[in-house]
Amino acid sequence: MPIVLLPAVAFGLLIGSFLNVVAYRLPRRESLVTPGSHCPSCDAPVKPQDNIPVLSWLLLGGRCRGCSEPIAKRYPVVEAMTAVLFGAVALVHLDDTPRLVLGIVLVAFLVPIALIDLDHKLIPNRLTAPAAILAVALGTALDPGGEVERLIAGAAACAALALPSLLHPSGMGMGDAKLIGVIGLFLGQAIVPAFFIAFVAGTAIGIGILVRKGMFEGRRTKIPFGPFLALGGVVGVLAGNEIVSLYLGTF
């Protein structure tokens, strides 16, 4: 196992803990800095030894030390998932610094965006805007030769979802258009398989809901598309360019 995986996974655990804070506080317009971590049930501050990603939750048996109220399983799951994703990006792009950095940063934004969209049916501009700025800044600094491609990919992807959002505001939201544009700014040509994966996954879930609930109720069920775009973005980070090359190589 490459030694780079250890710091990548450890970094992912730490960032995952912060992303839990972002996903909870940002849509509530609370500060991400103050107050410090505290129990949502008894409001007691979380002690440093009880704030170790994943491990503290396991040692505490998934309960607050002060009031014994359950701590949602989602917290350690998000921390572990972020660590796994960071490790996967590091493993795949070990010898490609621009894709490694861009991939890690994109994943760090996609995790809270997906969680917030699941919870609130919302993709905050306060996440997509800084993500877009970082994508351009990092891309220009690390891989200036590929920045034009990424800018075109971001603009084209955004336009592809913005048009149906404007024509049918009750369907696809502008938040989705902004998010796919941001993903394009990070991925370049790999946005194509990323969008395809998102579309296929979203369609499959939609069909499943129609089958389970029936046509009438199913059509009234609102499904956030952000998590599917996030899934596509992760696939794009890990294998997007390779999928494009494989496809083009068949002709």
Residue pairs with C-beta under 8 A, 6 or more apart in sequence:
2 90
2 91
2 94
4 90
4 91
4 94
5 87
5 90
5 91
8 86
8 87
8 89
8 90
8 91
8 104
9 83
9 84
9 86
9 87
10 83
11 86
12 82
12 83
12 84
12 85
12 86
12 87
13 53
13 54
13 79
13 80
13 82
13 83
14 53
15 82
15 86
15 108
16 53
16 78
16 79
16 80
16 81
16 82
16 83
16 111
17 51
17 53
17 75
17 79
18 32
19 78
19 82
19 108
19 111
19 112
19 115
20 74
20 75
20 78
20 79
21 32
21 37
22 32
22 112
22 127
23 78
23 111
23 112
23 115
23 116
23 119
25 31
25 32
26 32
26 112
26 116
26 124
26 126
26 127
27 116
27 119
27 120
27 122
27 124
35 45
36 45
36 46
37 45
37 46
37 51
38 44
38 45
38 46
39 46
39 64
39 66
39 67
39 69
39 71
41 64
41 67
41 69
42 64
42 66
42 67
42 69
44 64
44 65
44 66
44 67
47 65
49 56
50 56
50 60
50 65
53 76
53 79
53 80
53 83
54 76
54 79
54 80
57 71
57 75
57 76
58 76
60 71
62 70
62 71
62 73
63 69
63 70
63 71
64 70
64 71
78 111
78 115
81 111
82 107
82 108
82 111
85 107
85 111
85 234
86 104
86 107
88 238
89 100
89 103
89 104
89 107
89 237
89 238
90 100
90 104
92 103
92 237
92 238
92 239
93 99
93 100
93 103
94 100
97 142
98 138
98 139
98 142
98 143
98 146
99 237
99 241
101 138
101 142
102 135
102 138
102 139
102 142
102 143
102 186
102 187
102 237
103 186
103 237
103 238
105 131
105 134
105 135
105 138
105 186
106 131
106 135
106 183
106 186
106 187
106 233
106 237
107 233
107 234
107 237
109 127
109 128
109 131
109 182
110 183
110 230
110 233
110 234
111 230
112 127
113 123
113 124
113 127
113 128
113 179
113 226
113 230
114 226
114 227
114 230
114 231
116 122
116 123
116 124
116 127
116 226
117 123
117 175
117 224
117 225
117 226
117 227
118 224
118 226
118 227
121 222
121 224
122 175
123 173
123 175
123 176
123 178
123 179
123 226
124 175
125 175
125 178
128 175
128 178
128 179
128 182
131 182
131 186
132 154
132 178
132 181
132 182
132 185
135 150
135 154
135 182
135 185
135 186
136 147
136 150
136 151
136 185
139 146
139 147
139 150
139 185
139 186
140 147
146 188
149 188
149 189
150 184
150 185
150 186
150 187
150 188
151 185
153 184
153 185
153 187
153 188
153 189
153 191
154 181
154 182
154 183
154 184
154 185
154 191
155 181
155 184
156 184
156 191
157 180
157 181
157 183
157 184
157 191
157 195
158 177
158 178
158 180
158 181
158 184
159 177
160 177
160 180
160 195
161 172
161 176
161 177
161 180
161 181
162 174
162 177
164 171
164 172
165 171
165 172
165 173
165 174
165 176
165 177
166 174
172 225
173 225
175 226
176 225
176 226
176 229
179 226
179 229
180 191
180 195
180 198
180 229
183 191
183 194
183 229
183 232
183 233
183 236
184 191
186 233
186 237
187 194
187 233
187 236
187 237
187 240
188 241
189 240
189 241
189 244
190 236
190 237
190 240
190 241
190 243
190 244
191 236
191 240
192 240
192 244
193 232
193 235
193 236
193 239
193 240
193 243
193 244
193 247
194 229
194 232
194 233
194 235
194 236
194 240
195 229
195 232
196 232
197 228
197 231
197 232
197 235
197 236
198 225
198 228
198 229
198 231
198 232
198 233
199 228
199 232
201 228
201 231
201 232
202 223
202 225
202 228
205 223
205 228
206 218
206 223
209 218
209 221
209 223
210 218
210 219
211 218
212 218
213 221
